[in-house]
């Protein structure tokens, strides 16, 4: 059985700092204010940050070198910016399309997913799709700014997102790559990155997800142990990774619907499952590629199981390779606080690159 929920996705954007001048000048660094390039240049990446009054008067960055005129100010000197510098993280969410209902203001939608049962124990992880439902945060998704800020001059591209907020990460390539670090629980594949939930979740597979996609990962957390007296646990489930061809649709919306339909038919021990409170949204703002979010409560009655429904959340996007990647969480409605927190903490790490 599985469980998951989707409360928010965090997308990382490069923090304010000195970065190699995107105009291509050797040994020159331009100040990125967290959302746009400024006119300030320095010869040393350890130079102090521009003063607030300088930043206020700074116009969008151009391509002029300090040697060419006074429009670009060269700030060189000892010392790095202090710990009081603005946070490198920014979060923004925008629902640009919602079939089931209008966008709920500026608050990001939240998601939570129901838990599902299964002796395989491969479903768990509640990242990215927590909410939906009566007392659920209807902040279904918080996608922090990934690569784009306010418009910048032609030829000056913003620094690529960095997972640690320090140095820019390399631009994604068309060739999908996958990796998992057991120590940090970080998984990355084809532009989708996430930290898997901590205990009580346990990783079940590092090769395939429950959809059959590879590379992929599955994890689960017990919610009702030995619910049927035969050693089977009713669990919260988490899946992330590649979407196999049989679940791929013509677009991200159709693909997400096919995944939800498959989950309804296969994740609850052949029990009759009714879908309620389904919500569908497409997120595009401040993302390198559109992301499709679907959340729903999947209701069931299973002998020996106190849970009455799973809160299921799905996120689908296309990777730089052009193939679909997805995150799925399914969490029983009566999962304990520890399980919910582990899932939410994982959801907060989801981002697209």
C-alpha positions in Angstrom: 0.0 0.0 0.0 1.2 3.5 -0.6 0.9 6.9 0.8 2.1 10.3 -0.1 1.2 13.9 -0.1 2.3 16.9 -2.0 2.6 20.2 -0.2 5.2 22.2 -2.0 8.0 22.1 -4.4 11.1 24.2 -3.8 13.0 25.5 -6.7 16.5 26.9 -6.1 17.9 30.0 -7.7 21.4 31.3 -7.6 22.0 33.6 -4.6 23.2 37.1 -4.9 27.0 37.3 -5.5 29.9 37.8 -7.9 29.7 35.5 -10.9 31.9 35.3 -14.1 30.8 38.1 -16.3 28.2 36.6 -18.7 29.4 39.1 -21.3 32.5 37.0 -21.6 35.2 39.4 -20.3 38.1 37.5 -18.9 39.0 37.9 -15.2 35.8 40.0 -14.6 33.0 39.2 -12.3 29.5 40.8 -12.4 27.1 41.3 -9.4 24.0 39.1 -9.5 21.4 40.6 -7.0 19.4 37.4 -6.8 17.0 38.2 -9.6 18.9 40.2 -12.2 22.4 41.3 -13.3 23.6 44.7 -12.1 26.1 47.1 -13.7 28.7 46.4 -11.1 31.9 44.6 -12.1 34.9 43.4 -10.0 38.2 41.7 -10.7 38.0 39.5 -7.6 35.0 37.2 -6.8 35.8 37.9 -3.1 35.2 41.6 -3.5 32.7 43.1 -1.1 29.1 43.3 -2.2 27.9 46.7 -3.5 26.4 49.0 -0.9 22.6 49.3 -0.7 22.6 52.9 -2.0 24.7 51.7 -5.0 22.3 48.8 -5.7 19.3 51.1 -5.5 20.8 53.3 -8.2 22.0 50.5 -10.3 20.4 50.0 -13.7 20.1 46.6 -15.3 23.4 45.2 -16.4 24.7 46.0 -19.9 27.7 44.8 -21.7 30.0 47.8 -21.2 33.3 47.2 -19.6 34.5 49.6 -16.9 37.4 50.6 -19.2 34.9 51.7 -21.8 33.1 54.2 -19.5 31.6 54.9 -16.2 28.3 53.0 -16.6 29.8 49.9 -15.1 31.4 50.3 -11.7 34.4 48.1 -10.8 34.4 47.0 -7.2 37.6 45.3 -6.1 38.9 44.9 -2.7 39.4 42.5 0.2 36.7 40.7 2.1 33.6 38.7 1.2 30.0 39.7 1.8 29.0 39.1 5.4 26.6 36.6 6.8 24.0 39.4 6.9 23.7 39.4 3.1 20.3 38.7 1.8 19.3 35.0 1.7 20.2 33.2 -1.6 16.8 31.5 -1.6 13.7 32.9 -3.1 10.4 31.2 -3.5 7.6 31.9 -5.9 4.6 29.9 -7.1 2.1 30.6 -9.7 -0.7 28.5 -11.0 -1.3 29.5 -14.5 -3.9 26.9 -15.4 -6.3 25.0 -13.2 -9.0 22.8 -14.7 -10.8 22.0 -11.4 -10.9 25.5 -9.8 -9.5 29.0 -9.9 -6.0 29.7 -8.5 -6.2 30.3 -4.8 -4.4 33.6 -4.6 -0.7 33.9 -4.0 -0.5 31.1 -1.4 1.2 28.1 -3.0 -1.0 25.1 -3.2 -0.1 22.3 -0.7 -0.4 18.7 -1.1 -0.6 15.6 0.8 -1.1 12.1 -0.4 -2.9 9.0 1.0 -1.0 5.9 2.0 -1.5 2.8 0.2 -1.1 -0.8 1.2 1.0 -3.4 -0.3 3.3 -6.2 0.7 5.9 -4.9 -1.7 6.5 -1.9 0.5 7.7 0.2 -2.4 5.3 3.1 -2.0 6.2 6.0 0.2 7.5 9.6 0.2 5.3 12.5 0.3 7.4 15.1 -1.5 5.9 17.7 -3.7 2.2 17.0 -3.5 0.8 17.4 -0.1 -2.4 19.0 0.1 -6.0 18.8 -1.0 -8.7 18.0 1.2 -10.7 19.4 4.0 -8.1 20.4 6.5 -5.2 20.4 4.1 -3.0 23.4 3.4 -4.3 24.5 0.0 -0.9 25.7 -0.6 -0.3 22.9 -3.1 3.1 23.9 -4.3 5.7 26.3 -3.6 8.2 26.4 -6.4 11.2 28.6 -5.6 12.7 30.6 -8.3 14.8 28.4 -10.5 16.6 30.1 -13.3 14.7 33.1 -14.3 14.4 36.5 -12.6 13.2 39.7 -14.0 14.1 40.3 -17.7 17.8 40.8 -18.4 19.5 42.4 -21.4 20.1 40.1 -24.4 23.3 38.2 -24.0 23.4 38.3 -20.2 21.9 35.1 -18.8 21.2 34.6 -15.1 23.5 32.3 -13.2 22.2 28.7 -13.3 20.5 27.4 -10.2 22.9 25.9 -7.5 21.7 23.2 -5.1 23.9 24.6 -2.3 23.4 28.2 -3.1 27.1 28.8 -3.6 28.6 28.3 -7.1 26.5 28.1 -10.2 25.6 24.6 -11.4 26.4 23.5 -14.9 23.6 23.9 -17.4 21.6 20.8 -18.0 22.5 18.8 -21.1 20.3 16.9 -23.4 21.7 13.6 -22.2 19.7 12.5 -19.1 21.9 11.6 -16.1 20.9 9.9 -12.9 22.5 9.7 -9.5 21.7 8.8 -5.9 23.7 9.4 -2.8 22.7 7.2 0.1 24.4 9.4 2.7 22.5 12.5 1.8 19.5 10.7 0.3 19.7 13.0 -2.7 18.4 11.7 -6.0 18.7 13.5 -9.4 17.6 12.5 -12.9 17.0 14.4 -16.1 16.4 17.8 -14.4 14.4 16.6 -11.4 16.1 16.7 -8.0 14.9 15.7 -4.6 16.1 14.6 -1.2 14.3 11.4 -0.3 12.4 11.4 3.1 14.1 10.4 6.3 12.9 7.8 8.7 10.4 6.2 9.1 10.7 6.0 5.3 12.9 3.3 4.0 14.3 3.1 0.5 13.0 0.0 -1.3 14.5 0.3 -4.7 17.3 2.4 -6.3 16.7 1.1 -9.8 13.0 1.2 -10.6 10.0 3.1 -9.4 6.5 1.5 -8.9 5.5 2.7 -12.4 8.3 0.5 -13.8 10.4 3.5 -14.8 14.2 3.3 -14.7 16.2 5.0 -13.4 13.8 5.5 -10.5 13.5 5.0 -6.7 10.8 3.9 -4.3 10.5 4.3 -0.6 7.8 3.5 2.0 6.9 4.1 5.6 4.6 1.7 7.6 1.3 3.2 8.8 -0.6 0.1 9.9 1.8 -2.8 10.5 0.6 -6.4 9.9 -2.9 -5.1 9.1 -4.2 -8.4 7.8 -2.4 -10.8 10.1 -0.2 -12.1 7.4 2.8 -9.8 7.8 1.7 -7.1 5.4 1.9 -3.5 6.2 -0.3 -0.6 5.0 2.2 2.0 4.1 2.8 5.5 2.8 4.5 5.4 -0.6 7.0 7.5 -2.5 8.2 7.2 -6.1 10.4 9.4 -8.3 12.2 9.0 -11.6 11.6 8.2 -15.2 8.1 7.7 -16.6 7.9 4.5 -18.7 6.4 4.6 -22.2 3.1 3.0 -21.3 2.3 5.8 -18.9 3.5 8.6 -21.2 0.8 10.8 -22.8 0.9 13.5 -25.5 1.7 16.1 -23.0 2.4 16.6 -19.2 -1.3 16.9 -18.4 -2.3 13.7 -20.1 0.7 11.9 -18.6 -0.2 13.0 -15.1 -3.8 11.8 -15.6 -2.6 8.4 -16.8 -0.4 8.0 -13.7 -3.3 8.8 -11.4 -5.5 6.3 -13.2 -2.9 3.6 -12.9 -2.4 4.3 -9.2 -6.1 4.1 -8.6 -6.3 0.7 -10.3 -3.1 -0.9 -9.0 -2.0 0.6 -5.7 -4.6 -0.5 -3.3 -4.8 -4.3 -3.4 -7.5 -4.6 -6.0 -9.9 -2.6 -3.8 -12.6 -0.4 -5.3 -11.2 3.1 -5.2 -13.1 6.3 -5.6 -11.4 9.6 -6.6 -12.5 12.7 -4.8 -11.2 16.3 -4.5 -9.1 16.1 -7.6 -7.2 19.3 -8.5 -5.1 19.9 -11.6 -2.7 22.8 -12.2 0.1 23.6 -14.5 3.0 25.7 -13.2 5.2 27.7 -15.5 6.3 30.9 -13.8 10.0 31.0 -12.8 10.5 27.5 -14.0 12.9 26.2 -16.7 10.0 24.0 -18.0 6.3 23.6 -17.2 5.3 21.3 -14.4 1.9 19.5 -14.1 0.5 18.9 -10.6 -2.4 16.7 -9.8 -3.6 16.0 -6.2 -6.6 13.8 -5.2 -8.0 11.8 -2.3 -8.4 8.2 -3.2 -11.0 6.6 -1.0 -11.2 2.9 -0.2 -12.3 0.3 2.4 -9.8 -2.4 3.2 -10.4 -5.1 5.9 -8.1 -4.5 8.8 -7.1 -1.0 7.7 -8.2 2.0 9.7 -7.3 4.4 6.9 -10.2 5.6 4.8 -8.3 7.3 2.0 -4.9 8.1 0.6 -3.8 11.6 -0.2 -2.1 11.2 -3.6 0.0 13.8 -5.3 1.7 13.7 -8.7 4.2 16.1 -10.4 5.1 15.6 -14.0 7.6 17.5 -16.1 9.7 17.0 -19.2 13.4 16.7 -18.6 16.1 18.4 -20.7 16.2 15.1 -22.7 12.6 15.5 -23.7 11.4 12.5 -21.7 8.9 12.6 -18.9 10.0 12.6 -15.2 7.6 12.3 -12.3 7.2 12.4 -8.5 4.4 10.5 -6.8 3.4 10.4 -3.1 0.6 8.5 -1.5 -0.1 8.8 2.2 -2.9 7.3 4.3 -5.1 10.0 5.9 -4.2 8.7 9.4 -0.4 8.6 9.1 1.4 9.9 12.2 3.0 13.3 12.6 6.6 11.9 12.1 5.6 10.4 8.7 4.0 13.6 7.6 7.0 15.7 8.6 9.5 13.4 6.8 7.4 13.6 3.6 7.0 17.4 3.8 10.7 17.9 4.5 11.4 15.9 1.3 8.8 17.9 -0.7 10.6 21.1 0.3 13.7 20.0 -1.6 12.1 19.2 -5.0 13.3 21.4 -7.8 13.7 21.4 -11.5 17.0 22.4 -13.2 
